[in-house]
């Protein structure tokens, strides 16, 4: 079936990337262990991350991969499946890309409680901003630009607002990974604390350029689609100097005033404009965002939480929503629209036949550090280099006299403290496991010795 549809798609001029597979040895052997370790290293997958995916501790998975614990066939299959799912080279991946939640407030609940009980971030690492935001008088931020926001108001009905943009979500993922948690655990805490979802964006990242936004726009204009939405908007942004032919395209399908709409845009062009990352080097080519608000956001979050133990559940949920609202077709003269076939490009995107299973990806980034380095490299470095060449001693003297960024220092200190705590916890767990094994082995030896002495008597 896959081969036939692939031939048909290629005949119509749609390029279908070959699915990437990993051929693990069939039997558990030294080669199998080595291949798993090499693949983890190649894909930059930490043992902690693999353990979190499998639902076991880092120590347990380390013992399995080091041969200290026996591996049954079921666990072997689970490890291989997890490694394949964590492959960063897959064509598509899922991400949480925006989160807005309102918590009821009273005299006993303040922003500090949300930070420490739900986010598990010490409130001392948040900075109080010198301005309000979105009708909230007091705003606290964790991180620099694009940080996690907690907003308070004297008006009790506004409650406490938690706001995460895309950058803040990546920052939250950095914290979640350091504390060995996932979005699922965070959503569970939000619901336990009566959080009300106001907005939730789910991004389907297209890494191979499957989607063609301009082609979708032409299909919409031609009426070659079916949709529950009544409107769409196409935006083409331009630049006088750019690295690729054409410009960044964005397609909105559905009304921005409704509780759900889609936003599809060229992520590679956006990254080029923002960070001068060459288009061909962009990790994400296109992005398909499902933007949910109010009741739709709450309903999706509830359904998503039940997907934690269902490997394919989140993929079915996301693509079920997309398929429910939109499909692109190939116009066939003389046939009713209901008999038109699906557009090959869209079929490749929406159909599981053509692609690997999709996972909820976490891309933890220390955004504040990256942004600071980027700013120094592009805004300051040319001046620094000139000054350094003309007056090295003067430049060194100025660096000695300069003040550090207090906010950035606190952020770096917080991340360092979390890493230190995690390292201490891992060390304790490893030593505890080792100690327990030694005690068990000692008990076995003692029991054996007693049996030998009993036989002698």
C-alpha positions as CSV (number, residue, x, y, z in Angstrom):
1,X,0.0,0.0,0.0
2,X,2.8,2.4,1.0
3,X,4.7,1.7,-2.2
4,X,1.7,2.2,-4.4
5,X,0.7,5.5,-2.8
6,X,4.4,6.6,-3.0
7,X,4.5,5.9,-6.8
8,X,1.2,7.8,-7.3
9,X,2.5,10.8,-5.2
10,X,5.8,10.9,-7.1
11,X,4.0,10.7,-10.4
12,X,2.1,13.9,-9.4
13,X,5.3,15.7,-8.6
14,X,5.1,15.3,-4.8
15,X,8.4,14.4,-3.2
16,X,8.0,11.8,-0.4
17,X,11.0,11.4,1.9
18,X,12.1,7.8,2.6
19,X,11.1,6.8,6.1
20,X,14.2,6.3,8.4
21,X,14.4,3.0,10.2
22,X,16.9,1.5,12.6
23,X,17.8,-2.2,12.1
24,X,18.6,-3.4,15.7
25,X,20.0,-6.9,16.0
26,X,17.2,-9.5,16.7
27,X,18.9,-11.0,19.7
28,X,20.2,-9.3,22.8
29,X,23.9,-9.5,22.4
30,X,27.0,-7.3,22.8
31,X,26.3,-5.9,19.4
32,X,22.7,-4.9,20.5
33,X,24.0,-3.1,23.6
34,X,26.7,-1.3,21.6
35,X,24.2,-0.2,18.9
36,X,21.7,1.2,21.5
37,X,24.5,3.1,23.2
38,X,25.9,4.4,19.8
39,X,22.4,5.5,18.7
40,X,21.7,7.3,21.9
41,X,25.0,9.2,21.5
42,X,24.3,9.9,17.8
43,X,20.8,11.3,18.5
44,X,22.0,13.2,21.6
45,X,19.5,11.3,23.8
46,X,20.4,11.3,27.5
47,X,19.9,8.1,29.6
48,X,17.5,10.2,31.8
49,X,15.4,11.1,28.8
50,X,15.2,7.5,27.7
51,X,14.2,6.5,31.2
52,X,11.5,9.2,31.3
53,X,10.1,7.9,28.0
54,X,10.0,4.3,29.3
55,X,8.7,5.3,32.7
56,X,11.7,3.9,34.7
57,X,14.4,5.6,36.7
58,X,17.7,6.7,35.2
59,X,19.6,4.2,37.4
60,X,17.3,1.3,36.3
61,X,17.9,2.1,32.6
62,X,21.7,2.5,33.2
63,X,21.8,-0.9,34.8
64,X,19.9,-2.4,31.9
65,X,22.2,-1.0,29.3
66,X,25.3,-1.9,31.3
67,X,24.1,-5.6,31.5
68,X,23.7,-5.4,35.3
69,X,20.0,-6.4,34.9
70,X,18.5,-8.9,32.5
71,X,16.4,-7.6,29.7
72,X,13.2,-9.4,28.6
73,X,12.0,-9.3,25.1
74,X,9.2,-6.9,26.0
75,X,11.6,-4.4,27.5
76,X,14.0,-4.8,24.5
77,X,11.1,-3.9,22.2
78,X,10.2,-0.9,24.4
79,X,13.8,0.4,24.4
80,X,14.1,0.1,20.6
81,X,10.7,1.8,20.1
82,X,11.6,4.6,22.5
83,X,15.0,5.2,20.7
84,X,13.2,5.3,17.3
85,X,10.6,7.7,18.7
86,X,13.3,10.0,20.1
87,X,15.1,10.1,16.8
88,X,15.5,13.9,16.0
89,X,15.6,13.2,12.3
90,X,11.9,12.2,11.9
91,X,9.9,14.2,9.4
92,X,7.3,15.4,11.9
93,X,7.2,16.1,15.6
94,X,4.8,17.7,18.1
95,X,5.4,20.5,20.6
96,X,3.5,22.6,23.1
97,X,4.1,26.1,21.8
98,X,1.9,28.4,23.9
99,X,0.2,28.0,27.3
100,X,-2.0,30.4,29.2
101,X,-3.7,29.3,32.4
102,X,-5.7,31.3,35.0
103,X,-5.7,30.2,38.6
104,X,-8.4,31.4,41.1
105,X,-6.8,33.7,43.7
106,X,-7.6,34.4,47.3
107,X,-5.9,35.7,50.4
108,X,-4.1,32.3,50.7
109,X,-2.9,31.8,47.1
110,X,-0.4,34.1,45.5
111,X,2.0,33.9,42.5
112,X,4.7,32.4,44.7
113,X,2.5,29.3,45.3
114,X,2.0,28.8,41.6
115,X,5.8,29.1,41.0
116,X,6.9,26.7,43.7
117,X,4.0,24.2,43.9
118,X,3.1,23.8,40.2
119,X,6.1,24.9,38.2
120,X,8.5,23.8,41.0
121,X,10.7,26.9,40.4
122,X,11.9,28.8,43.5
123,X,10.1,32.1,43.5
124,X,13.4,33.9,44.3
125,X,14.4,33.3,40.7
126,X,11.6,35.4,39.4
127,X,12.1,39.1,38.7
128,X,9.4,41.6,39.4
129,X,8.9,43.7,36.3
130,X,8.5,47.5,36.5
131,X,5.2,47.5,34.5
132,X,1.8,45.7,34.4
133,X,0.6,43.5,31.6
134,X,-2.9,42.7,30.1
135,X,-4.8,44.3,33.0
136,X,-2.6,42.8,35.7
137,X,-0.8,45.3,37.9
138,X,2.1,43.0,39.1
139,X,4.1,40.8,36.7
140,X,6.9,38.4,37.7
141,X,9.2,36.9,35.0
142,X,11.5,33.9,35.0
143,X,14.1,34.3,32.3
144,X,15.0,37.3,30.1
145,X,13.0,38.1,27.0
146,X,10.4,35.5,26.3
147,X,10.5,34.3,29.9
148,X,7.7,32.6,31.9
149,X,5.3,35.1,33.3
150,X,3.2,35.1,36.5
151,X,0.7,37.9,36.8
152,X,-1.2,39.1,39.8
153,X,-4.0,41.7,40.2
154,X,-5.9,43.4,43.1
155,X,-9.0,42.3,41.2
156,X,-9.8,38.9,42.6
157,X,-11.9,37.9,39.5
158,X,-8.7,38.1,37.3
159,X,-6.9,35.5,39.5
160,X,-3.3,34.6,38.8
161,X,-2.2,34.2,35.2
162,X,0.5,31.9,34.0
163,X,1.7,32.8,30.5
164,X,4.2,30.9,28.3
165,X,5.1,31.9,24.8
166,X,6.9,29.5,22.5
167,X,10.3,30.6,23.9
168,X,9.0,30.3,27.5
169,X,7.7,26.8,26.7
170,X,11.2,25.8,25.6
171,X,12.6,27.3,28.8
172,X,10.0,25.3,30.8
173,X,11.1,22.2,29.0
174,X,14.6,22.9,30.2
175,X,13.4,23.0,33.7
176,X,11.1,19.9,33.3
177,X,14.0,17.9,32.0
178,X,16.3,19.0,34.8
179,X,13.7,17.9,37.3
180,X,12.9,14.7,35.3
181,X,9.2,15.6,34.6
182,X,7.1,16.0,31.5
183,X,4.3,18.2,30.3
184,X,1.8,15.5,31.4
185,X,2.9,15.9,35.0
186,X,2.6,19.7,34.8
187,X,-0.9,19.5,33.3
188,X,-1.9,17.1,36.1
189,X,-0.8,19.7,38.7
190,X,-2.6,22.5,36.8
191,X,-5.9,20.6,36.9
192,X,-5.4,19.6,40.6
193,X,-5.0,23.3,41.4
194,X,-8.2,24.2,39.5
195,X,-6.3,26.0,36.7
196,X,-8.5,27.3,33.9
197,X,-7.0,26.9,30.4
198,X,-7.3,30.1,28.4
199,X,-5.0,29.2,25.5
200,X,-3.1,26.1,24.3
201,X,-1.1,25.9,21.1
202,X,0.0,22.5,19.7
203,X,2.6,22.7,17.0
204,X,3.2,20.1,14.3
205,X,6.8,20.7,13.1
206,X,7.6,19.7,9.6
207,X,11.3,19.0,9.4
208,X,11.5,17.8,5.8
209,X,9.4,20.4,4.0
210,X,6.3,18.1,3.4
211,X,3.9,21.1,3.5
212,X,3.8,23.6,0.7
213,X,1.9,26.6,2.0
214,X,1.6,28.4,-1.3
215,X,0.2,25.2,-2.8
216,X,-2.4,25.0,0.0
217,X,-3.4,28.7,-0.7
218,X,-4.0,27.8,-4.4
219,X,-6.1,24.9,-3.4
220,X,-8.2,27.1,-1.1
221,X,-8.7,29.7,-3.9
222,X,-9.6,26.9,-6.3
223,X,-12.1,25.4,-3.9
224,X,-10.2,22.1,-3.8
225,X,-10.8,21.5,-0.1
226,X,-13.4,20.7,2.5
227,X,-13.5,22.5,5.8
228,X,-15.7,23.3,8.8
229,X,-14.1,26.8,8.8
230,X,-15.6,29.6,6.8
231,X,-12.6,31.8,6.3
232,X,-8.9,31.9,5.6
233,X,-6.2,34.5,5.3
234,X,-2.9,34.3,3.4
235,X,0.0,36.6,4.3
236,X,3.2,36.9,2.4
237,X,6.0,38.8,4.2
238,X,8.9,40.2,2.1
239,X,12.4,41.3,2.6
240,X,14.7,43.3,0.2
241,X,17.6,41.0,1.0
242,X,17.0,37.3,1.6
243,X,18.6,34.0,1.0
244,X,15.9,32.1,-0.8
245,X,13.5,32.7,-3.6
246,X,10.1,34.1,-2.6
247,X,9.3,35.1,1.0
248,X,7.8,33.9,4.3
249,X,4.3,32.6,3.8
250,X,1.7,32.4,6.5
251,X,-1.8,30.8,6.2
252,X,-4.5,31.2,8.7
253,X,-7.5,28.9,8.3
254,X,-10.5,29.7,10.5
255,X,-11.5,32.9,12.3
256,X,-9.0,34.3,14.9
257,X,-12.0,35.3,17.0
258,X,-13.1,31.6,17.4
259,X,-12.0,29.1,20.0
260,X,-10.0,27.2,17.4
261,X,-8.1,28.0,14.2
262,X,-5.0,26.9,12.3
263,X,-1.9,28.8,11.6
264,X,0.5,27.4,9.1
265,X,3.8,29.2,8.3
266,X,7.3,28.9,7.1
267,X,9.4,28.5,10.2
268,X,12.7,28.4,8.4
269,X,12.1,31.8,7.0
270,X,11.1,33.2,10.4
271,X,14.4,31.8,11.9
272,X,16.4,33.4,9.1
273,X,14.7,36.8,9.7
274,X,15.1,36.6,13.5
275,X,18.5,34.9,13.9
276,X,20.1,34.8,10.4
277,X,20.1,31.0,10.5
278,X,20.5,29.9,6.8
279,X,17.2,28.5,5.5
280,X,18.8,25.2,4.4
281,X,20.1,24.7,8.0
282,X,16.8,25.3,9.8
283,X,15.8,22.4,12.0
284,X,12.1,23.1,11.3
285,X,11.0,23.9,7.7
286,X,7.3,24.6,8.3
287,X,5.0,24.6,11.3
288,X,1.3,23.7,11.5
289,X,-0.2,25.2,14.7
290,X,-3.5,24.2,16.3
291,X,-4.5,27.2,18.3
292,X,-7.1,26.5,21.0
293,X,-8.9,28.9,23.4
294,X,-11.2,28.7,26.4
295,X,-13.3,25.5,26.4
296,X,-11.5,24.0,23.4
297,X,-8.2,24.4,25.1
298,X,-9.5,22.9,28.3
299,X,-11.1,20.0,26.5
300,X,-7.9,19.3,24.5
301,X,-5.7,19.5,27.6
302,X,-7.9,17.0,29.4
303,X,-7.8,14.6,26.5
304,X,-4.1,15.0,26.1
305,X,-3.4,14.1,29.8
306,X,-5.0,10.7,29.1
307,X,-2.5,10.1,26.3
308,X,0.6,9.8,28.6
309,X,0.5,6.0,28.7
310,X,-0.9,5.6,25.1
311,X,2.1,6.0,22.8
312,X,-0.1,6.9,19.7
313,X,-2.8,8.7,21.6
314,X,-1.5,12.3,21.2
315,X,-0.8,11.8,17.5
316,X,-4.3,10.5,17.0
317,X,-5.7,13.4,19.0
318,X,-3.9,16.1,17.1
319,X,-4.4,14.7,13.6
320,X,-8.0,13.9,14.5
321,X,-8.6,17.6,15.2
322,X,-6.9,18.6,11.9
323,X,-8.7,16.0,9.9
324,X,-12.0,17.0,11.5
325,X,-11.7,20.6,10.3
326,X,-9.7,20.6,7.1
327,X,-8.8,18.4,4.1
328,X,-7.2,19.3,0.7
329,X,-8.4,17.6,-2.4
330,X,-7.6,17.1,-6.1
331,X,-10.3,18.7,-8.3
332,X,-11.8,16.2,-10.7
333,X,-14.2,17.6,-13.4
334,X,-17.4,15.8,-13.8
335,X,-17.3,14.3,-10.3
336,X,-19.0,15.4,-7.1
337,X,-16.6,16.9,-4.5
338,X,-17.3,14.0,-2.1
339,X,-15.7,11.6,-4.7
340,X,-12.5,13.7,-5.2
341,X,-9.3,12.1,-3.9
342,X,-7.1,13.6,-1.3
343,X,-4.2,15.9,-2.4
344,X,-1.0,13.9,-2.4
345,X,0.9,16.5,-0.3
346,X,-1.8,16.6,2.2
347,X,-2.2,12.9,2.2
348,X,1.5,12.5,3.1
349,X,1.1,14.9,5.9
350,X,-2.1,13.6,7.4
351,X,-1.8,9.9,6.7
352,X,0.1,7.6,9.0
353,X,0.9,5.3,6.0
354,X,3.6,7.7,4.8
355,X,5.3,8.7,8.0
356,X,6.7,7.4,11.2
357,X,4.9,7.7,14.5
358,X,5.0,11.2,16.0
359,X,6.0,12.0,19.5
360,X,5.6,15.0,21.8
361,X,9.1,16.5,21.5
362,X,10.8,18.5,24.2
363,X,13.5,21.0,23.0
364,X,14.9,22.3,26.3
365,X,16.8,25.5,25.8
366,X,18.5,27.9,28.1
367,X,16.9,30.7,26.2
368,X,18.4,33.6,28.2
369,X,21.9,32.4,27.8
370,X,21.5,31.7,24.1
371,X,19.8,35.1,23.5
372,X,22.6,36.9,25.4
373,X,25.3,35.2,23.4
374,X,23.4,35.9,20.2
375,X,23.1,39.6,21.2
376,X,26.8,39.9,22.1
377,X,27.9,38.1,18.9
378,X,25.8,40.3,16.5
379,X,25.5,43.6,18.3
380,X,28.6,44.0,20.4
381,X,31.4,41.8,18.9
382,X,32.3,44.0,15.9
383,X,32.9,46.9,18.3
384,X,34.7,44.7,20.8
385,X,37.0,43.4,18.1
386,X,37.9,46.9,16.9
387,X,38.6,48.1,20.4
388,X,40.5,45.0,21.2
389,X,42.7,45.4,18.1
390,X,43.3,49.2,18.7
391,X,43.8,49.1,22.4
392,X,44.1,45.7,24.0
393,X,45.1,47.1,27.5
394,X,42.3,49.6,27.5
395,X,39.8,46.9,26.6
396,X,40.9,44.6,29.3
397,X,40.7,47.4,31.8
398,X,37.1,48.2,30.8
399,X,36.1,44.5,31.2
400,X,37.6,44.5,34.7
401,X,35.6,47.6,35.6
402,X,32.3,46.4,34.0
403,X,29.4,45.2,36.0
404,X,27.6,41.9,35.5
405,X,24.0,41.4,34.6
406,X,22.3,40.6,38.0
407,X,19.2,39.0,36.4
408,X,21.2,36.7,34.1
409,X,23.5,35.8,37.1
410,X,20.4,34.7,39.1
411,X,19.1,32.6,36.1
412,X,22.4,30.9,35.6
413,X,22.7,30.3,39.4
414,X,19.2,28.7,39.5
415,X,20.0,26.4,36.6
416,X,23.3,25.4,38.1
417,X,21.6,24.8,41.5
418,X,19.0,22.5,39.8
419,X,21.8,20.6,38.0
420,X,23.7,20.2,41.3
421,X,20.6,18.9,43.1
422,X,19.9,16.5,40.2
423,X,23.6,15.3,40.2
424,X,23.4,14.8,44.0
425,X,20.1,12.8,43.7
426,X,21.6,10.6,40.9
427,X,24.7,10.0,43.0
428,X,22.6,9.1,46.0
429,X,20.4,6.7,44.0
430,X,23.4,5.0,42.3
431,X,25.2,4.5,45.6
432,X,22.0,3.3,47.3
433,X,21.4,0.8,44.5
434,X,25.0,-0.4,44.7
435,X,24.8,-0.7,48.5
436,X,21.6,-2.7,48.3
437,X,23.1,-5.0,45.7
438,X,26.2,-5.5,47.9
439,X,24.0,-6.3,50.9
440,X,22.0,-8.8,48.9
441,X,25.1,-10.5,47.6
442,X,26.5,-10.5,51.2
443,X,23.3,-12.1,52.4
444,X,23.4,-14.7,49.7
445,X,27.0,-15.6,50.6
446,X,26.2,-15.7,54.3
447,X,23.2,-18.0,53.6
448,X,25.3,-20.3,51.4
449,X,28.1,-20.4,54.1
450,X,25.5,-21.3,56.7
451,X,24.1,-24.1,54.5
452,X,27.6,-25.5,54.0
453,X,28.3,-25.4,57.7
454,X,25.0,-27.1,58.4
455,X,25.8,-29.9,55.9
456,X,29.2,-30.4,57.7
457,X,27.5,-30.7,61.1
